[in-house]
Amino acid sequence: MNRKTLPIFPRHLIGVCILAAGITLAADAQPIDREVLVKRHHPTATKLDPLSPFSVGNGEFAFTADITGLQTFPDAYITGIPLHTQSQWGWHSFPNPAGYKLADALKEYDVHGRKVPYARGDDGPATAWLRGNPHRLDLGRIGLILKKSNGDPGKPDDLSKIKQTLDLWSGHLTSEFEFDGQPVKVRTACHPVRDQLAVEIESPLLKSQQLGVSISFPGASADWRKGADWTTPDAHQTVMTESPQSCLFSRTLDASHYFVQTAWSADAKLEQTGAHQFKISAPGDRLGFVSSFTAKKPETEVPDATQTFQAASDHWRKFWTTGGAIDLSGSSDPRAVELERRIVLSQYLTAIQCSGSLPPQETGLTFNSWFGKFHTEMHWWHAAQFPLWGRVHLLEKSLPWYDKILPVAKELAARQGYKGARWPKMVGPNGEESPSVIAGFLIWEQPHPIYYAELCYRAHRGKDETATLKKYQEIVSQTAEFMASYAWWNEEKKRYDLGPALIPAQECYDPAVTMNPTFELAYWQWALGIAQHWRVRLGMPRDPKWDHIIANLAKPNIRDGIYTAVETAPYTETHDHFSMLDGLGFLPQTPLIDPPTMGRTLDWVNKVWDWKSTWGWDYPTMAMTAARLGRPEDAINALFMDVQKNRYLPNGHNYQDERLPIYLPGNGGLLAAAALMAAGWDGAPTKDAPGFPKNGKWKVRSEGLLPMP
């Protein structure tokens, strides 16, 4: 495709409306066959691909497996997607004998005559410790032990007749291959509500003792990406307590503790083979076992493998038969099959990686990035799609975290002289911000909780609206209080300014001087307006200061007929995120944004941008902007722009580069864009699939989707 011309999107969408009681189809519409839709996109592999291991998980826990269905050949995946076992609760901090604290990383910036501290940090040891702690743990490695008949250990090249399939409909990963002339079949699944892996193995190699199972545990690592250290066995402890057909591993890493309860089928046995390494072997040709990972010592027996596989099947069948669906099978555009594949796999990946009790890290529960911490500005791109796809409960699982850290957010705002709650950007579970030359200066994550609350309200409309309003009112109110406090009244120009100190979503500007970014201005106006709606819905009067800010915000800067990223020079760099497009795309129409000007801006971005510097969510951004502007051809072409950061791997992950081989904001962004294009948005034309082209090449059927604001 020619990148110089933006361009296309799907056609007819079966008439669907979302009601509080469920999904209602138009009279002439036929329900989508969900099973057929999902099963035509089961990912498969016939060879080892370092960039396409498959994961099983439940939003709180995930296990990433290689071509054998377990983590047998981790070294073969180091240059691609590493094989880790991660959870939402598994965190660790190294000792802090020097007593480093956030105050050690603060630097003051001039903000309209005030000295305001920001956690900018430096290159010193305090910043390094604060950024690297806490970090997410790799909880353990479970793999096959393969030995040839001559005793040599098995290698990836020794496998033949490989066939691996991730059955999305059941959540079962089935891996088949031959080793040393004998067949091996491994089934793997994750329990839907327990952080538990179930495995079933069939092979004559079990009986000949050429095949066994290894369970091993690493130390912690403060590396930006690794999450595990296999070179320091004396730095952590593993204590095994064995019972008939089961054992409990008790793990200690400094002040962190967790447990792994493993139970196996009759006649199998467990032996310790190293300080942190254990082996399960079986005398017959079948072996089944489960490993349950917990933050606290378990008090009950774990479900066995058969029960876990059945629970997984029941869960995924329910997942796919509820919520939203988009079927493009009647389309003649050759890209429809690939778009449908990306949509289906992105639903699976975000469900297992991004639907937990914490906002997800950008690499989910697959492996660490930024030490395993999560970025609150990316929470929208991971999870705002859940309500749009009829699965609001998956977003709501993480929203209590904002209530939990509200005191921390209020303290951050007060430290800087503001009211309300300022949400930290790069954080772990405790909500304390990490020093960064960028993170603390961003502001576009601040309105996000208002957006989440509004999505929840719309999803629950007609059922428990009042309960939803009360549930999130404090978060909405405290968020809006900060936003109102942050906006600075410019007496000379009779307007409210944003910044300094500020870095916009396009992260390449000097925080000391940058002011009035286009997207953030529009977001401030829209979110404060939504906060006012919440007050009215609850029978409260509108806040007069909020209304004054809404009416008097600085207008986005326009130069040469297009929106610039910011008001201050250099106005618009042409690399990183083209965040000005989010002013109408991510957001609905606001009084601050002129659609014709945004249309010219979209054309300019498409003509001049440095695509190598973009990120995976930039393409859904462009698609949403094009769709809202009534340019569906451009919307579909944005989703298929042929650049590296817009690549989707065989396992469905959005690839960025060697450093970030997966990037889940791209998957979540794709789902948000697809929902908007299929179900519409506030003020969308009253026609089916308004964001897809009406060129006769796209047939779009959808159901269970919620229109975007």
C-alpha positions in Angstrom: 0.0 0.0 0.0 1.1 3.5 -0.7 1.7 5.2 2.7 1.4 8.6 1.1 -2.4 8.0 0.7 -4.3 7.0 3.8 -7.4 4.9 2.9 -10.5 2.0 3.5 -13.0 0.1 5.8 -15.9 -2.4 6.0 -19.5 -2.2 4.8 -22.9 -3.5 6.0 -23.3 -4.3 9.6 -26.3 -6.3 10.7 -28.6 -4.1 12.6 -27.8 -4.5 16.3 -28.7 -2.5 19.3 -27.4 -3.0 22.8 -30.1 -3.0 25.4 -29.7 -3.3 29.2 -31.3 -6.8 29.0 -28.9 -8.0 26.3 -28.6 -8.1 22.6 -31.5 -7.4 20.2 -31.1 -8.1 16.5 -32.9 -6.4 13.7 -35.8 -8.5 12.4 -34.1 -9.7 9.3 -30.7 -10.3 11.0 -29.3 -13.8 11.7 -27.1 -14.2 14.8 -23.4 -14.7 14.2 -22.3 -18.2 14.5 -19.7 -17.4 17.2 -18.2 -20.9 17.2 -17.5 -20.9 13.5 -16.2 -17.3 13.7 -13.7 -18.1 16.5 -12.6 -21.5 15.3 -11.5 -20.3 11.9 -8.8 -18.3 13.6 -7.3 -20.9 15.9 -3.5 -20.1 15.7 -1.4 -23.0 14.7 2.4 -23.7 14.4 4.3 -26.4 12.6 7.8 -25.2 13.6 9.5 -23.4 16.4 9.0 -19.6 16.0 10.7 -17.5 18.7 8.2 -14.7 17.9 5.1 -16.9 18.3 4.9 -18.8 21.6 1.3 -19.3 22.8 0.0 -18.2 26.2 -2.8 -19.5 28.4 -4.2 -17.3 31.2 -7.1 -15.7 33.0 -6.2 -12.0 33.5 -4.6 -12.6 36.8 -2.1 -15.2 35.7 -0.5 -16.3 32.4 1.8 -19.0 31.3 3.7 -18.7 28.0 4.6 -22.0 26.3 7.0 -23.0 23.6 6.4 -25.4 20.7 6.2 -28.4 23.2 3.3 -26.8 25.1 5.5 -26.1 28.1 8.7 -24.1 28.7 11.1 -26.8 27.5 13.4 -24.7 25.3 13.6 -21.2 26.8 16.9 -20.3 25.3 15.4 -20.7 21.8 13.0 -17.8 22.6 15.4 -15.3 24.2 15.7 -13.3 20.9 11.9 -13.3 20.5 9.2 -13.6 23.1 10.6 -15.0 26.3 8.9 -17.8 28.2 7.7 -16.6 31.6 5.0 -17.3 34.2 3.6 -14.2 35.6 0.8 -12.9 37.8 -0.8 -9.7 39.0 0.3 -10.4 42.6 3.9 -11.6 42.1 6.2 -8.6 42.9 9.5 -8.2 44.6 11.8 -5.4 45.8 15.5 -5.7 46.5 16.6 -4.5 49.9 17.0 -0.7 50.2 19.9 -0.3 52.8 20.6 3.3 51.7 16.9 4.2 52.3 16.3 5.7 48.9 12.9 7.5 48.7 11.0 9.5 46.1 12.2 12.8 47.6 15.7 11.9 46.4 14.5 12.1 42.8 12.5 15.3 42.9 13.5 18.4 40.9 11.7 21.7 41.0 10.2 23.4 37.9 8.9 26.9 37.5 5.2 26.8 37.0 3.7 30.3 36.6 6.0 31.6 39.3 5.7 28.6 41.6 8.3 26.0 42.3 6.7 22.6 41.7 8.6 19.4 42.4 8.5 16.6 39.8 10.1 13.1 40.1 12.4 13.7 37.2 15.3 11.7 38.7 18.9 11.5 37.4 21.5 8.9 36.6 22.3 8.2 40.2 21.7 5.1 42.4 18.5 6.5 44.0 16.7 6.9 40.7 17.9 3.4 39.6 16.6 1.8 42.7 13.3 3.6 42.6 12.7 2.8 39.0 13.6 -0.9 39.3 11.6 -1.6 42.5 9.2 -3.1 42.8 9.5 -5.4 39.8 7.3 -8.2 38.6 8.5 -11.8 39.2 8.8 -14.7 36.8 7.2 -17.3 39.2 8.7 -20.4 37.7 9.5 -22.5 34.7 7.7 -25.8 33.8 9.1 -27.7 30.9 9.7 -31.2 29.5 12.9 -33.2 30.1 13.7 -34.9 26.9 16.4 -37.5 26.5 17.4 -39.5 23.5 17.9 -43.3 23.8 21.6 -42.7 24.0 21.2 -40.3 27.0 21.8 -37.1 25.1 19.5 -34.2 26.1 16.9 -33.3 23.5 17.2 -30.1 21.4 14.7 -28.2 19.4 16.0 -29.6 16.1 15.3 -33.1 17.5 11.6 -32.5 17.2 9.7 -33.5 14.0 6.1 -33.7 12.8 5.2 -30.7 14.9 1.6 -29.6 15.1 0.5 -27.1 17.8 -2.9 -25.5 18.0 -4.3 -23.0 20.5 -8.1 -23.8 20.6 -9.5 -20.4 21.4 -13.0 -21.9 21.9 -11.9 -24.0 24.8 -8.7 -22.3 25.9 -6.7 -25.6 25.4 -3.3 -25.6 23.9 -2.5 -28.9 22.2 1.1 -29.7 21.1 2.0 -32.8 19.2 5.4 -33.8 17.9 7.8 -36.8 17.5 11.0 -37.1 19.5 13.5 -40.0 19.1 11.0 -41.7 16.8 8.2 -41.7 19.4 5.0 -39.5 19.5 4.4 -36.9 22.3 1.2 -35.1 22.9 0.9 -32.3 25.5 -2.3 -30.5 26.5 -2.1 -27.3 28.5 -4.8 -25.0 30.0 -5.2 -22.4 32.7 -8.0 -22.4 35.3 -10.3 -19.5 34.7 -10.5 -18.3 38.4 -7.4 -19.9 40.0 -3.8 -19.1 39.0 -3.3 -22.7 38.1 -1.8 -24.5 35.1 -3.1 -28.0 34.1 -1.0 -30.3 31.9 -1.7 -33.7 30.4 1.1 -35.7 28.6 0.8 -38.8 26.5 3.8 -40.6 25.2 5.6 -44.0 25.4 8.7 -42.0 26.3 7.3 -41.5 29.8 7.5 -45.2 30.5 11.1 -45.5 29.1 12.1 -42.5 31.3 13.1 -40.5 28.3 10.5 -37.9 29.1 9.8 -36.2 32.4 8.7 -32.8 33.7 11.0 -30.2 35.1 9.8 -27.5 37.6 12.4 -24.9 38.5 12.4 -21.5 40.1 14.6 -18.4 39.4 15.7 -15.5 41.5 14.5 -12.0 41.0 16.0 -9.5 38.5 15.8 -5.7 38.4 16.5 -5.8 34.7 14.2 -3.6 32.5 12.9 -6.8 30.8 14.1 -10.0 32.3 12.1 -10.5 35.5 14.2 -13.6 36.4 17.8 -14.3 37.4 18.9 -18.0 37.0 22.5 -17.3 38.1 22.1 -16.5 41.8 20.7 -19.7 43.5 21.9 -18.6 46.9 19.8 -15.4 46.7 16.4 -17.1 47.2 15.0 -20.2 48.9 12.7 -23.0 47.8 11.3 -25.4 50.5 9.4 -28.5 49.3 6.9 -30.2 51.5 5.7 -33.5 49.9 2.5 -35.3 50.4 1.0 -38.4 48.6 0.6 -37.3 44.9 1.3 -33.7 45.7 3.8 -31.2 47.1 4.0 -27.6 48.2 6.8 -25.4 47.1 7.4 -22.4 49.5 9.3 -19.6 47.8 11.2 -16.8 49.5 12.9 -13.9 47.8 14.0 -11.3 50.3 10.6 -10.0 51.7 8.5 -11.6 49.0 6.9 -15.0 49.5 4.7 -17.2 47.3 3.6 -20.8 47.0 3.3 -23.4 44.3 1.0 -26.4 45.0 1.6 -29.2 42.5 -0.4 -32.4 42.3 0.0 -35.3 39.9 -1.7 -38.4 38.7 -1.3 -41.8 40.5 2.0 -43.6 40.3 4.0 -40.5 39.3 6.8 -39.4 41.6 8.7 -36.2 42.4 12.4 -35.8 43.1 14.7 -32.9 43.7 17.4 -32.5 41.1 18.9 -29.1 42.1 18.7 -26.3 44.6 15.5 -24.9 42.9 14.8 -27.7 40.4 12.5 -30.7 40.6 11.5 -33.6 38.3 8.2 -35.4 37.9 8.3 -38.8 36.2 5.7 -41.4 35.5 5.9 -45.2 35.0 3.2 -45.4 32.3 2.5 -43.6 29.1 0.3 -40.8 30.6 0.9 -38.1 33.1 -1.4 -35.4 34.3 -0.6 -32.7 36.8 -1.5 -29.2 38.0 0.5 -26.4 39.5 -1.3 -23.7 41.4 0.5 -20.4 42.1 -0.7 -18.4 45.2 0.5 -15.4 47.1 -0.6 -17.0 50.4 -0.3 -20.6 51.6 -3.1 -22.6 50.2 -5.6 -24.2 52.6 -7.5 -26.4 50.3 -6.7 -29.1 47.7 -6.5 -27.9 44.1 -8.8 -29.0 41.3 -7.1 -31.8 39.2 -6.2 -31.6 35.6 -9.5 -33.0 34.3 -11.5 -30.5 36.3 -9.2 -27.6 35.2 -9.6 -28.5 31.5 -13.3 -28.6 31.9 -13.4 -25.3 33.8 -11.4 -23.7 31.0 -13.7 -25.1 28.3 -16.8 -23.8 30.1 -15.2 -20.4 30.7 -14.1 -19.8 27.1 -17.3 -21.0 25.6 -19.2 -18.5 27.8 -16.6 -15.8 26.9 -17.1 -16.2 23.2 -20.9 -16.6 23.3 -21.4 -13.4 25.3 -20.2 -9.9 24.6 -19.5 -8.5 21.2 -18.6 -10.1 17.8 -17.7 -8.8 14.3 -18.0 -11.2 11.4 -16.4 -10.1 8.1 -16.7 -13.4 6.3 -19.0 -12.1 3.5 -16.4 -9.4 2.5 -14.6 -9.5 -0.8 -11.8 -7.2 0.2 -8.8 -9.5 0.7 -7.9 -7.7 3.9 -11.1 -8.8 5.7 -9.8 -12.2 6.7 -6.7 -10.7 8.3 -8.7 -8.0 10.1 -11.1 -10.6 11.4 -8.1 -12.7 12.6 -6.5 -9.7 14.4 -9.9 -8.9 16.1 -10.5 -12.5 17.3 -6.9 -13.0 18.6 -6.8 -9.6 20.2 -10.0 -10.4 22.2 -8.3 -13.5 23.5 -5.0 -11.8 24.3 -6.5 -8.9 26.1 -8.7 -11.2 28.1 -5.8 -13.2 29.4 -3.3 -10.4 29.6 -5.2 -7.2 30.4 -8.3 -8.0 32.4 -6.9 -8.4 35.9 -7.1 -6.6 39.2 -4.3 -4.1 38.2 -3.8 -2.0 35.1 -1.7 -4.2 32.8 1.9 -3.6 31.9 2.5 -3.0 28.2 3.6 -6.6 27.7 0.8 -7.9 29.9 1.6 -11.1 31.8 4.0 -12.5 29.2 7.3 -10.9 30.2 8.6 -7.7 31.8 8.9 -4.3 30.2 9.7 -1.3 32.3 10.4 -3.7 35.2 6.9 -5.1 35.0 5.3 -1.8 36.0 2.3 -0.5 34.3 1.7 2.8 32.6 -1.6 4.5 33.5 -1.8 6.4 30.2 -1.9 3.0 28.4 -4.6 1.6 30.6 -7.2 3.1 28.2 -5.5 1.4 25.2 -5.5 -2.0 26.9 -8.9 -2.0 28.5 -11.3 0.7 27.4 -12.4 -1.7 24.6 -13.9 -4.2 27.1 -17.1 -2.2 27.7 -17.3 -1.5 23.9 -17.3 -5.3 23.4 -20.0 -6.0 25.9 -17.5 -7.1 28.6 -17.6 -4.1 31.0 -16.8 -6.5 34.0 -13.3 -7.0 32.6 -12.5 -3.3 32.8 -14.2 -3.0 36.2 -11.9 -5.6 37.7 -9.0 -3.1 37.6 -10.9 0.1 38.6 -10.8 -0.5 42.4 -7.0 0.0 42.1 -7.7 3.7 41.6 -9.7 3.8 44.9 -6.9 2.0 46.6 -4.2 4.5 45.6 -6.4 7.5 45.9 -4.6 8.7 49.0 -1.3 8.4 47.1 -2.7 10.4 44.1 -4.1 13.1 46.4 -0.7 13.4 48.1 1.0 13.7 44.8 -1.4 16.5 43.8 -0.9 18.3 47.1 2.9 18.0 46.9 2.7 20.0 43.7 0.2 22.5 45.0 -3.0 21.2 43.3 -6.3 19.9 44.5 -7.9 16.6 43.9 -6.0 13.5 42.8 -3.1 13.4 40.3 -2.7 9.9 39.0 0.9 8.6 38.7 2.1 7.3 35.4 4.7 4.5 35.7 3.8 2.5 38.8 3.6 -0.8 40.6 0.7 -1.9 42.9 1.5 0.7 45.6 0.8 3.6 43.2 4.1 5.4 43.9 5.4 7.0 40.8 8.8 6.1 39.3 11.4 8.8 38.5 11.5 9.5 34.8 12.5 12.3 32.5 9.0 11.9 30.9 6.5 10.0 33.0 5.7 12.7 35.7 5.2 15.4 33.1 2.5 13.6 31.1 -1.1 14.8 31.8 -3.2 12.8 29.3 -3.7 9.9 31.7 -5.3 12.3 34.2 -8.9 12.3 32.6 -8.8 8.5 31.9 -10.7 7.5 35.1 -13.6 9.8 34.0 -13.6 8.1 30.6 -13.7 4.6 32.3 -16.5 5.7 34.6 -18.5 7.0 31.7 -18.0 3.8 29.7 -19.2 1.8 32.8 -22.2 4.0 33.2 -23.2 3.5 29.6 -22.7 -0.2 29.8 -24.9 -0.4 32.9 -27.5 2.1 31.6 -31.0 0.9 32.3 -29.9 -1.6 35.0 -27.9 -0.3 37.9 -27.1 3.3 36.8 -27.4 4.8 40.3 -25.1 2.1 41.8 -22.6 2.8 39.1 -22.8 6.6 39.6 -22.2 6.2 43.4 -19.5 3.6 42.8 -17.3 5.9 40.7 -18.4 9.4 41.9 -15.4 9.9 44.2 -12.9 9.0 41.5 -14.7 11.2 38.9 -14.9 14.1 41.4 -11.2 13.9 42.6 -10.0 13.6 39.0 -12.0 16.6 37.9 -10.8 18.6 40.9 -7.2 18.1 39.9 -7.9 18.9 36.3 -9.6 22.1 37.3 -6.8 23.0 39.7 -4.2 22.3 37.1 -5.7 24.6 34.4 -4.1 28.0 34.9 -6.0 31.2 34.4 -4.0 33.5 32.0 -5.2 36.9 32.9 -3.5 38.6 30.0 -5.1 36.3 27.4 -8.3 35.6 29.4 -8.1 31.9 29.0 -7.0 28.7 30.8 -3.7 27.2 29.9 -2.3 23.8 30.4 1.3 23.6 31.3 4.2 24.0 31.9 5.6 21.8 33.2 4.1 19.4 30.7 5.0 16.8 28.1 2.1 15.9 25.7 1.2 12.4 24.5 3.8 13.0 21.8 6.7 12.6 24.1 9.3 14.8 22.5 8.9 18.2 24.0 10.7 20.2 26.7 8.5 20.1 29.8 9.8 23.4 31.1 8.3 25.4 28.3 5.6 23.3 26.6 2.0 24.5 26.7 -1.5 23.8 25.4 -1.2 20.5 23.5 -4.1 20.0 21.1 -5.3 16.6 22.3 -5.0 17.4 26.0 -7.0 20.6 25.6 -9.8 18.7 24.0 -9.6 16.0 26.6 -9.8 18.5 29.4 -12.9 20.1 27.9 -14.6 16.8 27.3 -13.8 15.1 30.6 -14.8 18.1 32.7 -18.0 18.1 30.8 -18.6 14.5 31.6 -17.8 15.1 35.3 -20.5 17.8 35.3 -23.0 15.3 33.8 -22.2 13.0 36.7 -23.0 15.7 39.2 -26.3 16.4 37.5 -27.2 12.7 37.3 -26.6 12.5 41.1 -28.8 15.5 41.7 -25.9 17.9 42.4 -25.5 21.4 41.0 -22.9 21.9 38.3 -19.5 23.2 39.5 -19.3 26.8 38.3 -15.5 26.7 38.1 -15.5 23.6 35.9 -18.0 25.4 33.6 -15.8 28.4 33.5 -12.8 26.3 32.5 -14.8 24.4 29.9 -15.9 27.6 28.3 -12.5 29.4 28.4 -9.8 26.8 27.7 -7.1 27.9 25.3 -7.9 27.0 21.7 -5.6 24.4 20.0 -2.9 26.0 18.0 -3.3 26.1 14.2 -0.5 26.7 11.8 -0.7 26.5 8.0 -4.2 25.2 8.3 -3.4 22.2 10.5 -3.4 21.5 14.2 0.0 21.5 15.8 0.8 19.1 18.7 1.4 22.0 21.1 1.1 25.8 21.1 4.8 26.4 21.8 7.8 26.0 19.4 8.7 23.6 17.8 4.9 23.2 17.5 4.9 19.7 15.9 7.7 17.2 15.6 7.1 14.6 13.0 8.0 11.5 15.0 6.6 9.5 17.9 2.8 9.8 18.4 0.7 12.1 16.2 -1.2 12.9 19.3 -3.1 15.9 17.8 -5.3 13.3 15.9 -6.6 12.0 19.3 -8.4 15.3 19.7 -11.1 13.9 17.3 -10.9 10.1 17.2 -10.0 8.9 20.7 -12.4 11.7 21.7 -15.8 12.6 20.2 -16.5 16.0 18.7 -15.8 18.9 21.2 -16.3 22.6 20.7 -12.5 23.1 20.6 -12.0 20.9 17.5 -12.9 21.9 14.0 -13.4 18.7 11.8 -12.2 20.3 8.5 -9.0 21.4 10.2 -8.6 17.9 11.7 -9.1 16.5 8.2 -6.2 18.5 6.9 -4.1 17.5 9.8 -4.8 13.8 9.1 -3.7 14.3 5.5 -0.5 16.1 6.6 0.4 13.4 9.1 -0.1 10.7 6.5 2.2 12.6 4.1 5.1 13.6 6.4 5.3 11.3 9.4 8.3 9.2 10.4 6.5 5.8 10.6 9.4 4.0 12.2 9.1 6.1 15.3 5.4 5.3 15.8 3.8 2.8 18.2 1.2 0.2 17.8 -1.7 2.2 19.0 -1.1 5.1 16.6 -2.7 3.2 13.8 -6.0 2.6 15.6 -5.8 6.3 16.5 -5.6 7.3 12.9 -8.4 4.9 12.0 -10.7 6.3 14.7 -10.0 9.9 13.5 -10.7 9.0 9.9 -13.9 7.2 10.8 -15.3 10.1 12.8 -14.4 12.4 9.9 -16.5 10.3 7.5 -13.5 8.8 5.7 -13.9 5.1 6.1 -11.5 4.2 3.3 -8.8 6.0 5.2 -9.8 4.3 8.4 -9.3 0.8 7.0 -6.1 1.7 5.3 -4.7 3.1 8.5 -5.3 -0.3 10.2 -3.4 -2.0 7.4 -0.5 0.5 6.9 2.5 -1.6 6.0 5.0 -0.6 8.6 6.8 -2.6 11.3 4.9 -1.2 14.3 1.6 -2.3 12.7 2.7 -5.9 12.3 0.6 -8.7 13.9 2.3 -12.0 14.6 0.9 -15.5 14.1 -0.1 -15.6 17.8 -1.9 -12.3 17.4 0.5 -10.0 19.2 1.3 -6.6 17.9 5.1 -6.5 17.2 7.1 -3.3 17.7 10.8 -4.2 17.6 13.4 -6.5 19.2 13.1 -4.6 22.5 9.3 -4.9 22.5 8.3 -7.9 20.4 4.7 -7.6 21.8 2.7 -4.5 22.6 -0.8 -5.0 23.9 -1.9 -1.4 23.6 -1.9 -2.1 19.9 -4.3 -5.0 20.4 -6.6 -3.1 22.7 -6.5 -0.1 20.4 -7.4 -2.3 17.4 -10.5 -3.5 19.3 -11.5 0.0 20.2 -11.2 1.1 16.6 -13.1 -1.9 15.3 -15.9 -1.3 17.8 -16.2 2.3 16.8 -16.2 1.5 13.1 -18.8 -1.2 13.4 -21.1 0.2 16.2 -20.6 3.9 15.7 -20.1 6.8 18.2 -21.9 9.7 19.6 -23.3 11.7 16.6 -22.4 9.0 14.1 -24.5 8.7 10.9 -27.5 6.5 11.5 -26.3 3.7 9.3 -24.8 0.3 9.8 -21.1 0.1 10.3 -20.5 3.9 9.8 -16.7 3.5 10.0 -16.5 0.9 7.2 -16.4 1.7 3.5 -19.6 1.4 1.4 -17.7 0.3 -1.7 -19.4 -3.1 -2.0 -16.3 -5.0 -0.8 -17.1 -5.1 2.8 -19.9 -7.0 4.5 -19.9 -6.3 8.2 -22.1 -8.2 10.7 -21.8 -7.2 14.3 -23.6 -7.8 17.6 -23.1 -7.0 21.2 -21.1 -3.8 20.7 -21.5 -0.5 22.5 -21.1 2.7 20.6 -18.1 4.8 21.6 -18.7 8.2 23.2 
